[in-house]
């Protein structure tokens, strides 16, 4: 595919951007915190605690009501709705999860609702994996690299690392032929090892991953900021990811290609343009435009990164009408006003239709403002033209880095 004229495409009128997104802000994704309890004490976690978390667990009634209201929302506009169960650690409540899946099976079938879990994988066993597959659950794992890197941050309360249990879970998933995705947090510990990590993950059967740089100033992360890589390290890490994807995918069969979703989203926005990201690389971002988050007590937020912040609380599933919130709430309207043309730093940027201003929550945490670029701005200004140069000078088919029509869970 030729890359000529990409810069001119990126500089076109605002209406071109708006034309890519479905009208009316369809409700497509929701994250639901089944429990805030967790068996790990990860160094950078959004939770702030010096003891094992014994927090809220979503009641069966609250969970069923939330699923019902989401499934029946008139703002679905016929699209498939994806519900992602999170924690804490969601598999600390396996009986509740199974009950919810079984009691809502008819709603999910009739209303085109898919479910998934994001888990630290330490509690996955063969029986659970088989059950998740039977009920068509997406399975997302959290892993920060091979043993010596992963265990630096992702450890149990007594200090022992969790890698051995995650590695065991991945082995079981492969044995059961259960597809899974993966989230990796880029920290000071693993930022210089991403090439080796990708090779190792690929050998472990991972084909779908998202690598998120540690930037969130939340919970334990407030005191763990030295764990965040520098901006120059983050840029080099992104280049490493691109180069490893090119190396693997130019010779791999399409179904065996390795997809890192942040890079893929940038390339889709850069080259294909019609396929916009489901999370932060869209304008406005997905928070309260395609996505909602529900805390264990039924409180509603624009996305999980805003969860627990009273400034962004939209209501509660028991006391407020979900459809009215989706249309009329002032916070929803504020977030939807955060288009890249309302962010001064973004409106004049030649790469605005690719980056789209980045994550709203990250921008707010860094600056205290919604109408501000995300901390990834500096990296993207350097990375996007570099990717374009690689595609052009090395004559690489863009589909090596991004499948134009492939979707997954929100990043």
C-alpha positions as CSV (number, residue, x, y, z in Angstrom):
1,X,0.0,0.0,0.0
2,X,1.4,3.4,-1.0
3,X,1.9,6.0,1.8
4,X,2.1,9.1,-0.4
5,X,-0.2,11.9,0.6
6,X,-0.6,10.8,4.2
7,X,0.4,14.2,5.5
8,X,-2.2,15.9,3.3
9,X,-4.9,13.5,4.6
10,X,-4.0,14.3,8.2
11,X,-4.4,18.1,7.5
12,X,-7.9,17.8,6.1
13,X,-10.9,19.5,7.6
14,X,-12.4,18.6,11.0
15,X,-15.4,17.1,9.3
16,X,-13.3,14.2,8.0
17,X,-12.4,13.1,11.5
18,X,-16.0,13.4,12.7
19,X,-17.2,11.3,9.7
20,X,-15.2,8.3,10.9
21,X,-17.1,7.8,14.1
22,X,-20.6,6.5,14.4
23,X,-23.1,9.2,15.2
24,X,-24.7,9.5,18.5
25,X,-22.0,8.0,20.7
26,X,-23.0,4.4,20.8
27,X,-22.5,2.6,24.1
28,X,-20.2,-0.3,23.2
29,X,-18.0,-1.1,26.2
30,X,-18.3,-1.3,29.9
31,X,-15.8,-2.2,32.7
32,X,-17.4,-3.6,35.9
33,X,-15.4,-3.9,39.1
34,X,-16.5,-7.2,40.5
35,X,-14.4,-6.7,43.6
36,X,-11.7,-4.4,44.9
37,X,-10.1,-7.2,46.8
38,X,-6.7,-8.4,45.5
39,X,-4.2,-11.1,46.3
40,X,-1.3,-9.1,44.9
41,X,0.4,-5.9,46.1
42,X,1.8,-4.5,42.8
43,X,4.1,-1.6,43.4
44,X,2.3,0.8,40.9
45,X,-1.3,-0.2,41.6
46,X,-4.0,2.5,41.6
47,X,-5.0,1.2,45.1
48,X,-3.3,2.8,48.1
49,X,-2.9,0.3,50.9
50,X,-0.2,-1.3,53.0
51,X,-2.2,-4.4,53.9
52,X,-4.2,-7.0,51.9
53,X,-7.2,-5.3,50.4
54,X,-10.6,-6.3,51.9
55,X,-12.8,-4.0,49.9
56,X,-16.1,-4.0,48.2
57,X,-17.6,-6.9,46.3
58,X,-20.4,-6.2,43.8
59,X,-23.6,-7.7,45.0
60,X,-25.5,-10.1,42.7
61,X,-28.4,-7.7,42.5
62,X,-26.2,-4.8,41.6
63,X,-24.4,-6.8,39.0
64,X,-27.6,-8.1,37.4
65,X,-29.1,-4.7,37.4
66,X,-26.0,-3.2,35.8
67,X,-25.9,-5.8,33.1
68,X,-29.7,-5.5,32.4
69,X,-29.5,-1.7,32.1
70,X,-26.5,-1.8,29.8
71,X,-28.0,-4.5,27.6
72,X,-31.3,-2.7,27.2
73,X,-29.9,0.8,26.8
74,X,-31.4,2.6,23.8
75,X,-27.9,4.0,23.1
76,X,-26.6,0.7,22.0
77,X,-27.7,1.5,18.5
78,X,-27.6,-2.2,17.6
79,X,-23.9,-2.6,18.2
80,X,-22.3,-5.5,20.1
81,X,-21.8,-4.6,23.8
82,X,-18.6,-5.8,25.5
83,X,-18.5,-6.1,29.3
84,X,-15.1,-6.6,30.9
85,X,-15.0,-7.8,34.5
86,X,-12.1,-6.4,36.5
87,X,-10.9,-6.0,40.1
88,X,-8.9,-6.1,42.3
89,X,-8.7,-9.6,41.2
90,X,-11.9,-10.9,39.6
91,X,-11.1,-14.6,40.2
92,X,-11.3,-14.1,44.0
93,X,-15.1,-14.2,43.3
94,X,-15.5,-17.2,41.0
95,X,-18.9,-18.4,42.2
96,X,-20.3,-14.9,41.7
97,X,-18.9,-14.6,38.2
98,X,-20.3,-18.0,37.3
99,X,-23.7,-17.1,38.7
100,X,-23.8,-13.9,36.8
101,X,-22.8,-15.5,33.5
102,X,-25.5,-18.2,33.9
103,X,-28.3,-15.9,35.0
104,X,-27.7,-13.5,32.2
105,X,-27.1,-16.0,29.4
106,X,-30.5,-15.2,27.8
107,X,-29.9,-11.5,27.9
108,X,-26.4,-11.9,26.4
109,X,-27.7,-14.0,23.6
110,X,-30.7,-11.8,22.7
111,X,-28.9,-8.5,23.1
112,X,-25.5,-9.3,21.6
113,X,-23.5,-8.9,24.8
114,X,-20.0,-10.4,25.1
115,X,-18.1,-10.8,28.4
116,X,-14.4,-10.9,29.4
117,X,-12.2,-10.8,32.4
118,X,-8.9,-9.0,33.1
119,X,-7.0,-11.1,35.7
120,X,-3.6,-11.3,37.2
121,X,-3.8,-15.0,36.3
122,X,-2.5,-16.3,39.6
123,X,-5.8,-18.1,40.3
124,X,-6.5,-19.5,36.8
125,X,-6.8,-23.3,36.7
126,X,-7.9,-25.8,34.1
127,X,-11.5,-26.0,35.4
128,X,-11.8,-22.2,35.3
129,X,-10.3,-21.9,31.8
130,X,-12.6,-24.6,30.5
131,X,-15.6,-22.8,32.0
132,X,-14.5,-19.4,30.6
133,X,-14.2,-20.9,27.1
134,X,-17.5,-22.7,27.3
135,X,-19.2,-19.3,28.1
136,X,-17.2,-17.4,25.4
137,X,-15.3,-15.2,27.8
138,X,-12.4,-13.1,26.5
139,X,-9.4,-13.7,28.8
140,X,-6.9,-10.9,29.5
141,X,-3.8,-11.4,31.6
142,X,-1.5,-9.0,33.3
143,X,2.2,-9.7,32.9
144,X,5.3,-7.4,33.0
145,X,7.9,-9.6,31.3
146,X,9.9,-12.7,32.2
147,X,10.5,-13.7,35.9
148,X,13.2,-11.2,37.0
149,X,11.3,-8.3,35.4
150,X,7.7,-9.2,36.3
151,X,8.5,-10.0,39.9
152,X,10.1,-6.5,40.5
153,X,6.6,-5.0,40.7
154,X,4.0,-7.7,40.6
155,X,4.3,-9.6,43.8
156,X,2.2,-11.0,46.7
157,X,1.7,-9.2,49.9
158,X,4.5,-11.0,51.7
159,X,6.9,-10.0,48.9
160,X,7.2,-13.2,46.8
161,X,6.9,-12.7,43.1
162,X,3.8,-13.9,41.1
163,X,5.6,-14.9,37.9
164,X,5.6,-18.6,38.5
165,X,1.8,-18.7,38.9
166,X,1.3,-16.5,35.8
167,X,3.6,-18.7,33.8
168,X,1.7,-21.8,34.9
169,X,-1.6,-20.2,33.9
170,X,-0.3,-19.4,30.4
171,X,0.8,-23.0,30.0
172,X,-2.7,-24.2,31.0
173,X,-4.2,-21.7,28.5
174,X,-2.1,-23.1,25.7
175,X,-2.9,-26.7,26.7
176,X,-6.6,-25.8,26.5
177,X,-6.1,-23.9,23.3
178,X,-7.8,-20.9,24.9
179,X,-7.0,-17.6,23.2
180,X,-5.9,-14.8,25.5
181,X,-4.6,-11.2,25.4
182,X,-2.1,-9.5,27.7
183,X,-1.5,-6.2,29.3
184,X,2.1,-5.2,30.1
185,X,3.0,-2.1,32.1
186,X,6.2,-0.5,30.9
187,X,8.3,0.5,33.9
188,X,11.9,1.5,34.5
189,X,12.6,-2.2,35.1
190,X,11.5,-3.6,31.7
191,X,11.7,-0.6,29.4
192,X,15.1,-1.6,28.0
193,X,14.1,-5.2,27.5
194,X,11.0,-5.0,25.4
195,X,12.5,-6.7,22.4
196,X,13.5,-9.8,24.4
197,X,10.1,-9.7,26.1
198,X,8.2,-9.7,22.8
199,X,10.3,-12.6,21.6
200,X,9.7,-14.5,24.8
201,X,5.9,-13.7,24.7
202,X,5.6,-14.8,21.1
203,X,7.3,-18.1,22.1
204,X,4.7,-18.4,24.8
205,X,1.8,-18.2,22.3
206,X,0.9,-14.6,22.9
207,X,-0.4,-12.9,19.7
208,X,-2.4,-10.0,21.2
209,X,-1.0,-7.5,23.7
210,X,-1.1,-4.0,24.9
211,X,2.0,-2.3,26.4
212,X,1.0,0.7,28.6
213,X,3.6,3.1,29.9
214,X,3.4,3.7,33.6
215,X,2.2,7.3,33.8
216,X,-0.8,7.2,36.1
217,X,-0.3,9.2,39.3
218,X,-2.7,7.0,41.4
219,X,-2.6,5.0,44.6
220,X,0.7,3.3,45.3
221,X,1.9,4.8,42.0
222,X,2.1,8.2,43.8
223,X,5.1,7.0,45.7
224,X,6.4,4.8,42.9
225,X,7.0,7.5,40.3
226,X,10.7,6.5,40.0
227,X,9.3,3.3,38.4
228,X,8.1,5.3,35.4
229,X,10.5,5.4,32.4
230,X,11.8,8.7,31.1
231,X,10.3,10.2,28.0
232,X,13.3,9.3,25.9
233,X,13.2,5.7,27.2
234,X,9.5,5.5,26.4
235,X,10.1,6.7,22.8
236,X,12.9,4.1,22.3
237,X,10.7,1.4,23.8
238,X,7.9,2.3,21.2
239,X,10.5,2.1,18.4
240,X,11.6,-1.3,19.7
241,X,8.0,-2.6,19.7
242,X,7.6,-1.4,16.1
243,X,10.8,-3.1,15.0
244,X,10.0,-6.4,16.6
245,X,6.5,-6.4,15.1
246,X,8.0,-5.8,11.7
247,X,10.6,-8.6,12.2
248,X,8.0,-11.1,13.3
249,X,5.1,-10.2,11.1
250,X,6.8,-9.8,7.7
251,X,7.4,-13.6,7.7
252,X,4.5,-14.9,9.8
253,X,1.2,-16.0,8.5
254,X,-1.6,-13.5,9.1
255,X,-3.1,-15.4,12.0
256,X,0.3,-15.8,13.6
257,X,1.2,-12.1,13.6
258,X,2.0,-10.3,16.9
259,X,-0.3,-7.3,17.5
260,X,0.6,-4.7,20.0
261,X,-2.6,-2.6,20.2
262,X,-1.1,0.8,20.9
263,X,1.2,0.7,17.9
264,X,-1.6,-0.9,15.8
265,X,-4.0,1.9,16.8
266,X,-1.5,4.6,15.7
267,X,-0.9,2.9,12.4
268,X,-4.6,2.4,11.7
269,X,-5.2,6.1,12.4
270,X,-2.1,7.1,10.3
271,X,-2.8,4.9,7.3
272,X,-6.3,3.5,7.2
273,X,-8.0,6.4,8.9
274,X,-11.4,4.8,8.8
275,X,-10.6,2.4,11.7
276,X,-10.4,4.4,14.9
277,X,-9.2,3.2,18.2
278,X,-11.7,2.1,20.8
279,X,-9.9,3.9,23.7
280,X,-7.6,6.9,23.9
281,X,-6.5,7.3,20.3
282,X,-9.8,8.8,19.1
283,X,-11.4,12.2,19.5
284,X,-13.1,12.5,21.9
285,X,-11.6,9.5,23.8
286,X,-13.9,6.5,24.6
287,X,-14.6,7.7,28.2
288,X,-18.3,8.4,28.3
289,X,-18.4,8.4,24.5
290,X,-18.2,4.6,24.0
291,X,-17.3,3.4,27.4
292,X,-18.6,3.4,31.0
293,X,-17.1,2.0,34.2
294,X,-19.1,0.6,37.2
295,X,-17.6,0.3,40.7
296,X,-18.6,-2.6,43.0
297,X,-21.2,-0.4,44.8
298,X,-22.9,0.5,41.5
299,X,-21.3,4.0,41.1
300,X,-20.9,5.0,37.5
301,X,-17.8,6.7,36.0
302,X,-16.6,7.6,32.5
303,X,-13.9,5.0,32.6
304,X,-12.0,2.9,35.1
305,X,-9.1,5.5,35.3
306,X,-11.6,8.0,36.8
307,X,-13.1,5.4,39.2
308,X,-13.4,6.6,42.7
309,X,-12.8,10.3,41.8
310,X,-15.8,12.2,43.1
311,X,-15.3,14.9,40.4
312,X,-16.2,12.4,37.7
313,X,-18.9,10.3,39.4
314,X,-21.9,10.2,37.1
315,X,-24.4,8.6,39.4
316,X,-25.3,5.1,40.7
317,X,-27.1,2.3,38.9
318,X,-29.7,2.1,41.7
319,X,-30.6,5.8,41.8
320,X,-30.0,7.2,38.4
321,X,-31.2,6.5,34.8
322,X,-28.4,5.2,32.7
323,X,-29.8,6.5,29.4
324,X,-30.3,10.0,30.9
325,X,-26.7,10.0,32.2
326,X,-25.4,9.1,28.8
327,X,-27.1,12.1,27.2
328,X,-27.4,14.8,29.8
329,X,-24.8,14.6,32.5
330,X,-22.5,17.6,32.6
331,X,-19.3,15.5,33.0
332,X,-20.3,13.4,30.0
333,X,-20.7,16.6,28.0
334,X,-17.4,18.0,29.2
335,X,-15.5,14.8,28.2
336,X,-17.2,14.7,24.8
337,X,-16.1,18.3,24.3
338,X,-12.5,17.2,24.5
339,X,-12.0,16.9,20.8
340,X,-8.5,17.5,19.5
341,X,-9.7,20.8,18.0
342,X,-10.6,22.1,21.5
343,X,-7.1,21.3,22.9
344,X,-5.0,24.3,21.9
345,X,-1.7,22.3,21.8
346,X,-3.3,19.6,19.6
347,X,-5.3,21.8,17.2
348,X,-2.1,23.0,15.4
349,X,-0.3,19.7,15.4
350,X,0.1,18.0,12.0
351,X,-0.4,14.6,13.6
352,X,-3.6,15.5,15.4
353,X,-5.7,12.9,13.6
354,X,-3.3,10.1,14.6
355,X,-2.8,10.8,18.3
356,X,-6.1,12.6,18.9
357,X,-4.9,14.1,22.1
358,X,-4.3,10.8,23.9
359,X,-5.9,9.6,27.2
360,X,-8.2,12.1,28.9
361,X,-7.6,10.6,32.4
362,X,-3.8,10.8,31.9
363,X,-4.1,14.4,30.8
364,X,-6.2,15.3,33.8
365,X,-3.9,13.5,36.3
366,X,-0.8,15.3,34.8
367,X,-2.3,18.8,34.5
368,X,-5.5,19.0,36.4
369,X,-7.3,19.8,33.2
370,X,-9.4,17.9,30.8
371,X,-8.7,20.1,27.8
372,X,-5.0,19.3,27.7
373,X,-2.8,16.8,25.8
374,X,-1.9,13.6,27.4
375,X,1.7,13.0,28.7
376,X,2.3,10.8,25.6
377,X,2.2,13.9,23.4
378,X,6.0,14.4,23.2
379,X,6.5,10.7,22.4
380,X,3.9,10.7,19.7
381,X,5.2,13.8,18.0
382,X,8.5,12.0,17.4
383,X,7.1,8.4,17.0
384,X,4.5,9.0,14.3
385,X,6.8,10.6,11.7
386,X,9.3,7.9,12.5
387,X,6.8,5.1,11.8
388,X,5.8,6.8,8.6
389,X,9.5,6.9,7.5
390,X,9.9,3.2,8.3
391,X,6.8,2.3,6.3
392,X,8.0,4.4,3.3
393,X,11.8,3.8,3.3
394,X,11.6,0.1,4.2
395,X,8.6,-0.4,1.8
396,X,6.7,-2.2,4.6
397,X,3.0,-3.0,4.1
398,X,1.1,-1.2,6.9
399,X,-0.9,-4.3,7.6
400,X,2.3,-5.8,9.1
401,X,1.7,-3.4,12.0
402,X,-2.1,-3.1,12.1
403,X,-5.0,-5.1,10.9
404,X,-7.5,-2.5,9.6
405,X,-10.6,-4.2,10.9
406,X,-9.5,-6.1,14.0
407,X,-11.1,-5.2,17.3
408,X,-10.5,-6.3,20.9
409,X,-11.3,-5.3,24.5
410,X,-10.7,-1.6,25.3
411,X,-7.0,-0.8,26.0
